[in-house]
Amino acid sequence: PDTMGDSGPLTKDGAGAEMYATIFAFMASAADDGVLMAGSDDGLVHVTTDGGATWRDVTPPDVEKFSQVTSITESPHSESGRRPAVYMTVARHKMGDYTPYVYRTTDLGETWERIDGAGSDGDGVNGIPDGEFCRVIQEDPDRAGLLYVGTELGVHVSFDGGASWQPLQLNLSVSPVYDLVVRHGDLIVATHGRSFWILDDVTQLHQAADEAETILAAKAHVFKPCDTVRTPPDLFAGFWGTVGGKNYHVTIGQNATYYLDEAETGHKTTRVIDAGTDLHEGVRITYWLSDGVVDETVRLTIVDSDGNDVYTADSDIPDDKEDRNGLYLTADAGMNSFLWPMRHDPGPKLVDATFHGAPSGPLVPPGTYQVRLEVGGTSSIQSFDLVRHPEVTTGDADFAEQRDLLRAIQAKLTEMVEAINRVRRIRKQLGEVAERSAIASDDDVKASISALTDKLDQLERELIQVELTSPGDTLNNPPKLYEKLSDLVAVVASADTRPTTQSYAVFDKLRSLIDPQLAALESTIDGDVAALNAALTEHTAIIDA
């Protein structure tokens, strides 16, 4: 009661900042009706087992007067015949004491145990660091003994019920953590001044806790990915975003400003600067590598339920960025992560491309998949499911039909890329051959080279819009066959449904226009290039088609 009087002899300020003796933490037991526990901000803990009719003081003996009981939480786990444990955090920073105080009781406060590693029951070596007073504690609902504590500076985790602790900060901003919730396998963090953060998929921590010795003894280990909802990309996903400098969303429902970052592995991530950032779509695959494998090639393969390889990535990242295609793996000692975009392997890359990317692999349908991690003759395999969105009723046959059309489109795009690459390779050789002094003096050969170059240029311009060097160029230069067919991919993949009749009609129409151009190129190579090679034999310069 002496903390609830006047604030001082001068102003009699009654704003309340100086007055306390308030119930600051409260627990209503989910295991026992009528069991309630209350903690105050002046250092008292009380419990009732009869719904509040009677209370008894169960304050731990070492909790000093004017301590603040910041949280009381009940364990979601209990052994048969025993009631669940209760955890409590206490802070004394207002009294100049920044020590972490974390307690556990298994008998409703009759006895308490310090589990922060800093007090008389711990050596302080593997505990929560001194100076990080604690605000909240939660136990993982899916793993007994897996504890999360929010402190004045961040988050710590214990895999052994509080016997030892380690930081779980990652990229979380240094800030006071006021509350924690584990929901749907994610850890949601409420900070003071830094908004809400989510640590996605703590099932990785579950496996680390369950298999720590096995993992550390292995050469390489892939963790079981969590089941992931198979979601098609938004029709305007990534529209016009480029690496370097700020990007502005086309104003179609969203106009947040963002940076587009690209890692060495090829993964692109948006960094929104004036709004929240969505979860990046895909299956997060976490894997562990021992110190001895960092110089070996690490390969990761996604396998479907029929045993077919649908996606492969490795750690051999070409030094020249122009030689890279698709996504790559990191191969650092310890924990690594890879985001599989739920797609088949991409197609081949266009040479000398300034705008066009490689044909992306089509989305895979929902189903059961395996991830296989291989390094140095050893492998580690885990299975996982791609599941339908709960509101999607599309059947397996329709998903398979969508995949088959997307793969057919990708195959045709790949044919076009290979044809365009042949054109560009031959044209480059023609330029090199034309510069040779012996050929420069042969007017007939020079004329043949010039005519063939013009013919190849015309074929290329029918297949692809060569004037596109940046997104803005699409406003001034009409799409050609490659761009038109590429745009069909987004339409077919934009919804969880079988392809429309119009999608098939457009594909058939475009294919009927593409195939004659590809046939014309083959005819040119078999005729014009072969004839030129015959004329060049005396100059010992042969065009490699």
FENJO-V595996 format. One record per run of one state. SS is the DSSP state (a for helix, b for strand, c for the rest). FROM is the first residue (numbers start at 1). TO is the last residue. If there is no record, write none. Layout:
ss->[SS;SS]
from->[FROM;FROM]
to->[TO;TO]
This chain:
ss->[c;b;c;b;c;b;c;b;c;b;c;b;a;c;b;c;b;c;b;c;b;c;b;c;b;c;b;c;b;c;b;c;a;c;a;c;b;c;b;c;b;c;b;c;b;c;b;c;b;c;a;c;b;c;b;c;a;c;b;c;b;c;b;c;b;c;b;c;a;c;a;c;a;c;a;c;a;c;a;c]
from->[1;23;29;36;41;45;49;56;58;68;75;86;93;96;97;106;113;115;134;140;147;152;155;159;166;168;177;184;186;192;196;200;203;211;212;218;220;223;228;230;243;244;246;249;257;263;268;273;283;290;291;294;298;304;309;315;321;324;334;341;343;344;363;364;367;376;378;388;396;435;437;441;443;464;471;476;481;494;501;540]
to->[22;28;35;40;44;48;55;57;67;74;85;92;95;96;105;112;114;133;139;146;151;154;158;165;167;176;183;185;191;195;199;202;210;211;217;219;222;227;229;242;243;245;248;256;262;267;272;282;289;290;293;297;303;308;314;320;323;333;340;342;343;362;363;366;375;377;387;395;434;436;440;442;463;470;475;480;493;500;539;545]
